[in-house]
Amino acid sequence: YVVERRWYEQWKEFVETRDQNSSSFPGQIDNTELFEDLDSYHLKERLVENEDFMLVPAEAWHKLLAWYGMVDGQPPLERKV
């Protein structure tokens, strides 16, 4: 699954600091920056792994989704890892 890099980095900082009151709390998974168009959810061209997005295995995706939820209406972006 594809996760926007900034959200992923914020989540990583949140779990590494273990500060539950931290400003690094990532909130809902938000892939807005990866989309060209929020009406069709067409992905931007030339997105680069580890610069624009991170790939996470399905098991990790499902846990992140259960813990944080996802911005309303956004589709999950499934990719082979």
C-alpha positions in Angstrom: 0.0 0.0 0.0 1.1 3.6 -0.7 1.3 6.1 2.1 2.3 9.8 1.5 5.9 10.3 2.8 5.2 13.2 5.1 2.4 11.4 6.9 4.7 8.4 7.2 7.6 10.4 8.6 5.3 12.1 11.1 3.9 8.8 12.2 7.5 7.4 12.5 8.5 10.3 14.7 5.4 9.9 16.8 6.1 6.2 17.5 9.8 6.6 18.0 9.4 9.4 20.6 6.6 7.5 22.3 5.2 10.8 23.4 1.4 10.3 23.3 0.8 14.1 23.7 3.3 15.0 21.1 2.6 17.4 18.3 3.9 14.7 16.0 0.6 12.8 16.2 0.0 12.0 12.6 -3.8 12.1 12.5 -5.7 10.3 9.8 -3.8 8.8 6.9 -3.8 11.5 4.3 -2.6 10.9 0.7 -3.9 14.2 -0.6 -0.5 15.3 -1.9 -0.3 12.2 -4.1 -3.4 13.0 -6.2 -3.5 15.2 -9.3 -7.3 15.5 -8.9 -9.3 15.0 -5.7 -12.5 14.4 -7.7 -11.2 11.4 -9.6 -8.3 10.5 -7.2 -6.0 10.3 -10.2 -2.4 10.0 -9.0 0.2 12.5 -10.1 2.7 11.4 -12.7 6.3 10.7 -11.8 5.8 10.1 -8.1 9.0 8.7 -6.6 9.2 6.1 -3.9 10.8 7.3 -0.7 10.5 10.9 -1.8 6.8 11.3 -2.4 5.5 8.1 -0.9 6.4 5.0 1.1 5.3 1.4 0.5 4.0 -0.6 3.4 3.0 -4.2 3.5 -0.7 -5.1 3.7 -0.5 -6.2 7.3 1.1 -2.8 8.3 -1.5 -0.9 6.2 -4.4 -2.6 7.9 -3.0 -1.8 11.3 -2.3 1.8 10.5 -5.8 2.1 9.0 -7.4 0.6 12.1 -5.4 2.9 14.5 -5.5 6.2 12.6 -8.3 5.9 10.0 -8.1 7.7 6.6 -9.3 11.0 5.3 -12.9 10.6 4.2 -13.4 9.6 0.6 -9.8 8.7 -0.2 -9.3 5.3 -1.7 -6.6 3.0 -0.4 -3.7 2.8 -2.8 -2.8 -0.8 -3.0 0.5 -1.7 -4.7 2.7 -4.8 -4.6 5.6 -4.5 -2.1 
